[in-house]
Amino acid sequence: MAQLRLLAFAGSLRRESFNRRLIPVLAEGARAAGAEVSLIDLRDYPLPVYDGDIEAAGMPENVYRLQDLLAEHDGLLISTPEYNGSMPALVKNTLDWISRPTEPGPSGTTLFRGKVAGIVSASPGPLGGLRSLLVLRDALAKLGLVVVPQQVAVGQAGERLPETGMLADERLRAGVHGVGAAVAELAFRLKGGVDER
């Protein structure tokens, strides 16, 4: 089977974020399907709010670091909160910076094209951040990613995600695993690999 690497991150900086607890569950599903997953913390790649003047004065070093990471991976796994009915500024800002053209080598939106993405969300509310998934799905598709149709929104996350990597609801856990597996399986096919499971 061809080697497959996926880049995973939570769209929140808060240490006790429900989405920081959920992203390892998504990664676990992809790993079970044969993918290698690199789980990163966006705290380690701080970026200013996108500003063309900052870009013109010199691209922040973390843009290059994130672009290099994306170039080394075949897809993305993202767990996002919902802020006021949309995805958080952290996720949008990260995508905006990564998609800027840089030199040398492939960069900007070309880094996203043809890669596969899987998205989930968690929220203390009953909808589980579902509206953020609608916005994020559209943004990722516009960048050229193929977003798998499977997605899961975990509502009442305070009870269902008591700690990192632990999703108490077995049906939801299977669903989140299924998103990760769907990304891995589609990415394998797009790479021309053979899934021998």
C-alpha positions in Angstrom: 0.0 0.0 0.0 1.3 3.5 -0.9 2.4 5.5 2.1 -0.2 8.1 3.1 0.2 11.0 5.4 -2.5 13.2 6.9 -2.0 16.5 8.7 -4.4 17.0 11.7 -5.2 20.0 13.9 -7.9 21.5 16.1 -9.2 24.9 15.3 -9.0 26.2 18.9 -6.2 27.4 21.1 -8.0 26.9 24.4 -6.2 24.2 26.4 -9.4 22.5 27.5 -11.1 22.9 24.1 -13.5 20.2 23.2 -12.1 20.1 19.7 -8.6 19.6 21.0 -10.1 16.6 22.8 -11.9 15.4 19.6 -9.1 15.6 17.0 -7.2 12.5 18.4 -10.4 10.5 17.9 -10.5 11.6 14.3 -6.8 10.8 13.9 -7.4 7.4 15.4 -9.9 6.5 12.7 -7.5 7.5 9.9 -4.7 5.5 11.5 -6.9 2.4 11.8 -7.5 2.8 8.0 -3.7 2.7 7.3 -2.8 6.4 7.3 0.1 8.1 9.1 -1.2 11.1 11.0 0.8 14.1 12.1 -1.2 15.9 14.8 -0.1 19.5 15.3 -1.0 22.2 17.7 -1.6 25.6 16.1 -0.3 27.2 19.3 3.1 26.2 17.9 2.6 28.2 14.7 1.3 31.6 15.8 0.4 34.0 13.0 -0.8 37.6 13.0 -4.2 38.4 11.5 -3.7 38.3 7.8 -2.6 41.8 6.5 -1.2 42.4 3.1 1.2 45.0 4.5 2.7 42.3 6.8 3.0 40.0 3.8 4.7 42.7 1.7 7.2 43.4 4.5 8.2 39.8 4.8 6.2 36.6 5.2 6.0 35.3 8.8 8.2 32.3 9.2 5.3 30.1 10.4 3.7 30.5 7.0 6.6 28.7 5.5 6.6 26.0 8.2 2.9 25.3 7.7 3.2 25.3 3.9 6.1 22.8 4.2 4.0 20.6 6.4 1.0 20.7 4.1 3.3 19.9 1.1 4.5 16.7 2.9 0.9 15.4 3.5 -1.8 14.0 1.4 -4.8 15.5 3.2 -6.2 17.4 6.3 -8.1 16.4 9.3 -9.7 19.3 11.2 -11.9 19.5 14.3 -13.4 22.9 14.6 -15.5 24.8 17.1 -18.3 27.1 16.0 -18.2 30.8 16.8 -21.3 32.8 16.2 -22.6 30.3 13.6 -19.3 30.1 11.6 -15.8 28.7 11.8 -13.4 30.5 14.1 -11.0 33.2 13.0 -8.1 30.9 13.9 -9.0 28.4 11.2 -9.8 31.0 8.5 -6.6 33.0 9.3 -4.5 29.8 9.1 -6.0 28.8 5.8 -5.6 32.4 4.5 -1.9 32.5 5.3 -1.1 29.0 4.0 -2.8 29.8 0.7 -0.5 32.8 0.0 2.0 32.3 -2.8 5.6 32.1 -1.7 8.9 31.4 -3.3 10.5 29.1 -4.1 8.6 25.9 -4.9 4.9 25.1 -4.9 2.9 27.2 -2.6 -0.4 29.0 -2.2 -3.6 27.3 -3.3 -1.5 24.8 -5.4 -0.6 23.1 -2.1 -4.3 22.3 -1.4 -5.3 21.0 -4.8 -6.2 17.4 -5.0 -5.7 16.7 -1.3 -8.5 15.1 0.8 -10.0 16.6 3.9 -12.2 15.4 6.7 -14.0 17.7 9.2 -15.7 17.2 12.5 -16.8 19.6 15.3 -17.7 19.6 19.0 -19.7 22.1 21.0 -21.5 22.2 24.3 -24.7 23.1 22.4 -27.1 20.6 20.9 -26.0 21.1 17.3 -22.4 20.3 18.1 -21.0 23.1 15.9 -22.8 21.9 12.7 -23.0 25.4 11.2 -19.2 25.8 11.4 -18.8 22.6 9.3 -21.0 24.0 6.5 -18.7 27.1 6.3 -15.5 25.2 6.6 -16.5 22.6 4.0 -17.2 25.4 1.5 -13.9 27.2 2.3 -11.8 24.0 1.9 -13.6 23.1 -1.4 -12.8 26.6 -2.8 -9.1 26.0 -2.0 -9.2 22.8 -4.1 -9.5 20.1 -1.5 -11.8 17.2 -1.9 -13.9 17.1 1.3 -15.4 13.7 2.1 -19.1 13.8 2.6 -19.0 12.2 6.0 -18.9 14.6 8.9 -19.8 14.5 12.6 -20.9 17.2 15.0 -20.6 16.3 18.6 -23.2 18.1 20.7 -23.2 18.3 24.5 -19.5 17.9 24.3 -18.9 18.5 28.0 -20.5 15.2 28.9 -19.4 13.3 25.8 -15.8 14.3 25.7 -14.6 14.1 29.3 -11.0 14.1 28.3 -8.7 14.1 25.3 -9.2 11.2 22.9 -12.2 9.9 24.9 -15.6 10.1 23.2 -18.1 8.4 25.5 -20.9 7.9 22.9 -20.0 4.8 21.0 -22.2 5.7 18.0 -20.5 9.1 17.7 -17.1 7.6 18.2 -17.7 5.2 15.3 -18.9 8.1 13.2 -15.8 10.2 13.9 -13.6 7.2 13.2 -15.6 6.8 9.9 -14.7 10.3 8.8 -11.0 9.6 9.4 -11.3 6.3 7.6 -13.1 7.9 4.6 -10.3 10.4 4.2 -7.6 7.7 4.3 -9.5 5.5 1.8 -10.2 8.3 -0.7 -6.6 9.6 -0.4 -5.2 6.1 -1.0 -7.3 5.9 -4.2 -6.3 9.3 -5.4 -2.6 8.3 -4.8 -3.1 5.1 -6.8 -2.6 2.9 -3.8 -4.3 -0.3 -3.2 -6.2 -0.8 0.0 -5.6 -4.4 1.0 -7.6 -4.5 4.2 
